[in-house]
Amino acid sequence: MDNLERFIDIHSHVLPGLDDGPRDVENTMEILRLAAMNQIGDIICTPHYIDGKLRYTPDRIDELVAKLNIRIIEEGLNIKLHSGNEIFYTETALSALEGGQAKTLAASDFVLVEFAPWVRWQELIEGLFHIQSAGYHPILAHTERYECLIKGRGERERVQTLRDYGFMIQINAEAVMEKTKFTKYVLKNELADFVATDTHSTRTRGPYLKATGAYLSKKYGTGYANRLLYENARKLF
């Protein structure tokens, strides 16, 4: 991927002390140094938003992003952080978005949405429609986790239905490198829109996009790899 200098990571839990990501700023900086080594230039910070269960505010996210961007400049890292959320879908998710309690990705109209792994197909598609109906562009987080999509070929083909309805598909870099039937099917048929790290630490789903980018480019072509890791994400800004 010689023509691509930096990746854009749209799904990352790197803000300290908010959810199940790093505990403090020093842990965050360790992750960001590793991200820089992996050619990641922009990171959208997406702490979990689960209605009624997490108590941090959108202002707190913006405050941490601003402080960390200063620290990044001081260290000379070629990275910029942006604000967002990974929103766990409930019936109140849309009202949280419209009321400003939950954040879109980088102040765009794109929304990173997750469901329980055992969500039923009808519930998943109705939830995404609910978000879309208000003018947002839903991105389904870590699509490789949902049982209603991965059990067999018939279920895998539902991903095409999601795309036909205008929903966007994100898969995790770790899942790409595991080369499961689901990820190979989605990538071979160019049904994914984003590959992101879902980083939580330097170990658990770390920011390892460099090897993933090389694999995607070799296996599925540089053009598609660029779209997955950079071009599609650039539209969010």
N, C-alpha and C positions, 0 to 999 in steps of 0.2 A: 504494500500500500504506500508506495513512495510518493504518490501525489497527495497524500493526506497527512498534514502535519500534526493535527491534534484531533482527538475524539471529543464528542460531547456525551456526557453521561446524564441521562434524564431521570435516573432512579437511584438514590443514594442516601444512606442514613449515616451522615458524617457529623451532624451537629451534636455537640457534647451535652449530655445530661437530659435529653428530651424524651427519648424512647429507648429502644433496645440497641442503640448504637454506642459510640464511645462514651466513656464516663466523664472525661475532662478534655480541656483544650489540647493538652500535650498528646493524648491519644488521637485526637482529631488530626493534629499536625503530622503524626506518624503516617496516618492514612493518606493525607494529602501529598506528602513527599513521595510515597509509593505511587500514587495516582500520576504525579508528574513524570515519574520514571516510565509509566505506561502510556505516555503520550495523550493523557487526558487534559484538555485545556479548559473546558467548561463543565461544571457540575451543578445540576439542579438538586438542591437539598430537599428531600421528601420525607420528613419525619411522619410517622403514622398519625393519622387523624381518625380516632374512633370515638364517636359521639358519646359523651358522658363518662369516658374512661381516662382521657388524657387532659391535663389541666394547664398546659402551656398555651400561650396566646399567639396569634399571628404576629403581633408586634415583637414577641420574644424571638420568633424565627428570624424576622428581619434584623433585629438587633444583633443576634449571633452571626448572621451572614455578614453584616457590615464589619463587625469586629474582626472576624476571621479573614475577610478580604484585606484588611489593613495588615494583619500578621503575615498573610501570604506575600504581600508586596515587600514587607520588611525582610522576609527570607529569600526573596528573589525567585519565588516559584511562578511558573508560567501557567497559572490556573486562576479562574474566576468562579466564585460561587453565586448561585441564584436561589431565590426562595421558592418553596412549593410545599406540597403535602402528598402523601399517599393516603387516599381516602378509603376507608373501609365502608363498603356500601351498606347503608340502612335506609329506612324510609325517610329519615331526616337528613340524609346526605345533601340533597339538593338545597334544602333550606339553609344548611350550614354554609354552603358555597355562596348562595345569594345574600346571606346575612354577613358574610365576611369572617365567619369563624373558621372556615377551611379555605385553603389557598389553591388556586390553579398553579400551573407550572410556569414559572418566570413571568408572572403577570399576564399570561396569554389566555386564550379561550380553551386551552387543552387541559384536561383533568386526568390525573393518574388514579385509577379506580381499582380496588382489590375486593375480592369476595372470599368467603370461606372455601377451602379446597373442595368440600363436599356440596357446594351449591348446586342446585338443580338447574338444568339447562334453561327452563322457562324463567326461573327467577333471575338468572344471570342476564339474559337478553332483555327482560323487562326492566331490570335495574339500569342497564346501559341506555335503553331508550328513555328512561326517566331523566337521566342526566342530559342526554342529547336534546330532548324536547325543549329545554330552556336555552338552547343556543350554544352549549358547550360541545367540545370534541372529546369524547371519552377515549382514553387509552387504557386497555386492559392490562394490568400489571401482572408480571410473571405468569403468562398464559399457560405455561407448561405444568402448572400445579393443579388445574381444575379437572376433577374426575370426569365431569360431563363432556370434556373435550379430548381426553387422552386415552380412554380405555381401549378403543379399537378404531379401525379405519373409518367406520361410520361416524364416530364421535369426532375424529380428527377433521373430517370434512366439514364439520360445523364451523371451523375457523373461516372457511370461505364465506359462509353465511354471515358471520360477523363483519367481515370485510365488505360484503355486498351492502350491508346496512350502514356503512360509513364509520364503523368502529375501528380503532387502530390497535395493533397487537404489539406488545412488548414481551420479549423473552429475556431471561437472565443469561449473562455470559457463561456462568458456571454450567447451566443446563446445555448450552451450545457445545461446550467441551466434553460433556458427558455423552453426547451423540446418541440420544435416545431416539426411538422410532418417531416420537412426536416432533422433536426439534428437527430431525432430518426431513420429515414430511413438510413441515412448515417452511423450512429454508429452501428445500428443493423447489417448492411451488411458489416461492417468493411471497408468502402470506404474512410474514412478519414485517413490521414497520421500524422497530427499534430493538437493538440489543443493548442492554444496560447492565450495570454491575450489581445493583441492589446491595451495595457495600454496607457492612455493619462493623467491620474491624479490618485489621491487616490479615486476619486469618479467615474468618467466616465471610464467605462471599466478598473477598477483598477486591480492590480496584484493578483487576488484572485484565485489561482490555488489549494490551499489545499482542499477546499470544493469540487471543481470540480473533483479533483483526487479521492477523497473518493467516490463521486457519480459514476464516470466512473468505478471504480474498483468493486463496488457493483453491478452495473447494467449490465456491459458489460464484466467483468472479469479483474483480475489483469494483465494478460498478455497483453491484448489489451490496457489497461490503461497505462501500462509501455511504450508500443511502441508510443502511442500518446504524452506522456509527457516527454519522456526521450530517449528511444532507437533510434527512427528514427532521432531525432534531434542530437544525438551524432555523427551520420555519417557526419554531416556538418563540424565537426572539424577534 
